[in-house]
Every structure is written in C-alpha cells, then in structure tokens.
Amino acid sequence: MTLKFNQLPVFIFIILLSFMVISCGKAPLFDNNLAIKDSIWKADDNALFEVNVTDTTKNYKFYINIRHTVAYRYSNLYVFMNTRLPNGNITRDTLECMLATPEGKWLGKGFGELKDNQILLNSALRFPLKGKYIFELEQGMRVKELNDISDIGIRIERAF
C-alpha cells in the first residue's frame, strides 16, 4: 500500500488520534503526595490523606508513592499505615517498601538525585463502606529522623 501525498495528513491525524485515545485513561480516585520538610521524615510527623469513597462495588489498585534522594542510606523503608474507616474502626499495617536491589541498584524511576517509587500494595482492593477513609503514614525505621525521604503519598486507581 502506498500513500499519496494528499492522504498523508489524514493518515497522520488518525495515528495521533489513536495514541490520544489509548493514552487517556480514567482519572484516579485519589493521587496525592506530601513534601517532607528538608527531606527529613521525623518519627512523629505522620502524613494524613482523606479519601472519599462513593462506590463499594469496584476494585481499586492501591499504591504508596515514595520519593527519595540517592543519598538515602537504606535499601528499604518500613511504613506504618493506620486506616480509619467511615464507621470509626481503625486498622494498622506494617509495610516494607523495597527501594533498592540487594546489589544496591535503585528501583525507582528518575534521573539525577531523586528517585520516584510507586509501590503496589493491593491490586484488587474493594472498600467495604462508603464514606471518608483516613490513611495515616508513619515512618517505621527505628530512627527519630529519617534523612533523604522527600515525599510520601498514596495513589488509588480503578482496577480494570
């Protein structure tokens, strides 16, 4: 098949339109990161995220977002996650987030001094109740001040 010169703009338009349709997904239910002052996450500085859930029939992917510098001295990060459900019940989970391979290669994306990690915690989370959920993230590394963590956050998106 050969294209004539006057058909080329139409062909390019169709290709561009196809890429736009493929790349446009649904917006996440929640996606927010909090900057950590001076990249020092203090043991008593917890990050709070409020998420309003209106649909309990869908499955969601739940991620923790971590941004750190390449000067971070550990290969992992322990995080305590407290979840307050709309009915007032509270759950507490201890999460180990791997940030580097055993050989010391960073797993996060990014060039230069910062690495961004999006760590999948649950690929098919279904919220049991409608209403406001409060997620509280607390560093659990047994030091009062954890250096070189610059941002922490969560992302919740629809699982297809």
ZIHUKA-V67621 format. One record per backbone hydrogen bond with DSSP energy under -0.5 kcal/mol. CO is the residue of the C=O (numbers start at 0). NH is the residue of the N-H. E is the energy in kcal/mol with one decimal. If there is no record, write none. Layout:
{{CO NH E} {CO NH E}}
This chain:
{{3 6 -1.6} {3 7 -0.9} {4 7 -0.7} {4 8 -0.5} {6 10 -2.2} {7 11 -2.6} {8 12 -2.3} {9 13 -2.2} {10 14 -2.1} {11 15 -2.6} {12 16 -2.6} {13 17 -2.1} {14 18 -2.1} {15 19 -2.1} {16 20 -2.3} {17 21 -2.3} {18 22 -2.4} {19 23 -1.3} {22 24 -0.8} {29 155 -3.2} {31 153 -1.9} {33 151 -2.0} {34 36 -0.6} {35 38 -2.3} {36 39 -1.8} {38 40 -0.5} {38 147 -1.7} {38 148 -1.0} {39 41 -1.0} {40 145 -2.2} {41 44 -1.9} {43 45 -0.9} {45 47 -0.5} {46 136 -2.9} {48 50 -0.5} {48 134 -3.0} {50 52 -0.6} {50 132 -3.1} {51 53 -0.5} {52 130 -2.9} {53 55 -0.5} {58 158 -2.5} {59 124 -3.2} {60 62 -0.5} {60 156 -2.2} {61 120 -3.3} {61 121 -1.5} {62 154 -1.8} {63 118 -3.0} {64 152 -2.2} {65 116 -2.9} {66 149 -2.0} {66 150 -1.6} {67 114 -2.8} {68 71 -1.6} {74 98 -3.0} {74 99 -1.6} {76 96 -2.9} {77 139 -3.1} {78 80 -0.5} {78 94 -3.2} {79 81 -0.6} {79 137 -2.2} {80 92 -2.4} {81 83 -0.5} {81 135 -2.9} {82 84 -0.6} {82 90 -2.3} {83 133 -2.1} {84 87 -2.2} {88 84 -2.9} {90 82 -2.7} {92 80 -2.9} {92 94 -0.5} {94 78 -2.7} {94 96 -0.6} {95 97 -0.6} {96 76 -1.8} {98 106 -2.7} {98 107 -0.6} {100 103 -1.9} {104 100 -2.6} {108 115 -3.3} {110 113 -0.7} {112 69 -1.7} {114 67 -2.1} {115 108 -2.8} {116 65 -2.6} {116 118 -0.5} {117 119 -0.6} {118 63 -2.3} {121 61 -2.8} {124 59 -2.6} {130 52 -3.0} {132 50 -3.0} {132 134 -0.5} {133 83 -2.8} {133 135 -0.5} {134 48 -2.4} {134 136 -0.5} {135 81 -2.5} {136 46 -2.6} {137 79 -3.2} {143 42 -2.8} {144 146 -0.7} {145 40 -2.9} {145 148 -0.6} {147 68 -2.1} {147 149 -0.6} {149 35 -3.2} {150 66 -2.3} {151 33 -3.3} {152 64 -2.8} {153 31 -2.2} {154 62 -3.1} {155 28 -1.5} {155 29 -1.9} {156 60 -3.5} {157 159 -0.5}}
